[in-house]
Amino acid sequence: MGPKTKLLIAELEELIDLLESDNEKHWQEWMRSARDSLLKSDFTGVEKILSSYGGMGSFNDLILGTYASFGVIKNSKHHVMLNEQLVLHREKVRELALEIKYDHQTIT
């Protein structure tokens, strides 16, 4: 396992913790599955991460700290901080996954 993969796994851990803190189950499971693949040195983890970006309803569209109350969408008091952290982790995970994919393509 290379240094970028180790960084990606660490970043995924942070992202998973953040998603868990907001009870976001779908993307938490998605990223956990990708992390588990990477821990086994399975390149499909990178592909799984990259497939979550782009398109309607994708990971890019996720907003944390919101909830519905009597049919009205409301924000938690920490929604700004949660989403700032989400953007940072989401961008770093994508960047590292793209770097690993590029390195993998140039080697094979």
C-alpha positions as CSV (number, residue, x, y, z in Angstrom):
1,M,0.0,0.0,0.0
2,G,1.4,3.3,-1.1
3,P,1.6,6.6,0.9
4,K,-1.3,8.2,-1.1
5,T,-3.5,5.2,-0.3
6,K,-2.6,5.5,3.4
7,L,-3.6,9.2,3.2
8,L,-6.8,8.4,1.4
9,I,-7.7,5.8,4.0
10,A,-7.1,8.3,6.8
11,E,-9.1,10.9,5.0
12,L,-11.9,8.4,4.5
13,E,-11.9,7.7,8.3
14,E,-12.4,11.4,9.0
15,L,-15.2,11.6,6.4
16,I,-16.9,8.5,7.8
17,D,-16.8,9.9,11.3
18,L,-18.3,13.2,10.0
19,L,-21.1,11.4,8.2
20,E,-21.7,9.2,11.2
21,S,-22.0,12.4,13.5
22,D,-24.9,13.6,11.3
23,N,-26.5,10.1,11.1
24,E,-25.9,10.0,7.3
25,K,-26.1,6.3,6.6
26,H,-26.1,5.8,2.9
27,W,-22.8,7.7,2.1
28,Q,-21.3,6.5,5.3
29,E,-21.8,2.9,4.2
30,W,-20.6,3.7,0.7
31,M,-17.3,5.3,1.9
32,R,-16.8,2.5,4.5
33,S,-17.1,-0.1,1.7
34,A,-14.5,1.8,-0.4
35,R,-12.2,2.1,2.6
36,D,-12.5,-1.6,3.4
37,S,-11.5,-2.4,-0.3
38,L,-8.5,-0.1,0.0
39,L,-7.4,-1.8,3.2
40,K,-7.3,-5.0,1.2
41,S,-5.2,-3.3,-1.5
42,D,-8.2,-3.6,-3.8
43,F,-8.2,-0.9,-6.5
44,T,-12.1,-1.1,-6.7
45,G,-12.1,1.1,-3.6
46,V,-10.8,4.0,-5.7
47,E,-13.3,3.3,-8.4
48,K,-16.1,3.2,-5.9
49,I,-15.1,6.6,-4.5
50,L,-14.9,8.2,-7.9
51,S,-18.2,6.8,-9.0
52,S,-19.9,8.6,-6.1
53,Y,-19.1,12.0,-7.6
54,G,-21.1,13.7,-10.3
55,G,-24.7,13.3,-11.5
56,M,-28.0,14.0,-9.8
57,G,-28.2,12.6,-6.2
58,S,-24.5,12.0,-6.0
59,F,-22.2,12.6,-3.1
60,N,-21.6,16.1,-4.4
61,D,-25.2,16.9,-3.6
62,L,-25.1,15.9,0.0
63,I,-25.8,18.6,2.6
64,L,-25.4,17.8,6.3
65,G,-27.2,19.3,9.3
66,T,-30.7,19.4,7.8
67,Y,-33.8,17.7,9.0
68,A,-37.6,17.8,8.3
69,S,-40.0,19.0,11.0
70,F,-43.7,18.8,10.2
71,G,-42.9,18.9,6.5
72,V,-40.5,21.9,6.7
73,I,-36.8,21.5,6.1
74,K,-34.7,23.0,8.9
75,N,-31.0,23.4,9.6
76,S,-29.3,22.2,12.8
77,K,-27.4,24.8,14.7
78,H,-24.1,23.2,13.5
79,H,-25.0,22.9,9.8
80,V,-22.5,25.5,8.6
81,M,-19.6,23.8,10.4
82,L,-20.7,20.4,9.3
83,N,-20.9,21.4,5.7
84,E,-17.6,23.2,5.7
85,Q,-15.9,20.1,7.0
86,L,-17.8,18.0,4.5
87,V,-16.6,20.1,1.6
88,L,-12.9,19.9,2.7
89,H,-13.0,16.1,3.2
90,R,-15.0,15.4,0.1
91,E,-12.6,17.4,-2.0
92,K,-9.5,15.8,-0.5
93,V,-10.9,12.3,-0.9
94,R,-11.7,12.9,-4.5
95,E,-8.3,14.5,-5.2
96,L,-6.4,11.6,-3.6
97,A,-8.5,9.0,-5.4
98,L,-7.9,10.8,-8.8
99,E,-4.1,10.9,-8.0
100,I,-4.1,7.1,-7.2
101,K,-6.1,6.4,-10.3
102,Y,-3.7,8.4,-12.5
103,D,-0.7,6.7,-10.9
104,H,-2.3,3.3,-11.4
105,Q,-3.0,4.0,-15.0
106,T,0.6,5.1,-15.7
107,I,2.0,2.0,-14.1
108,T,-0.2,-0.6,-15.8
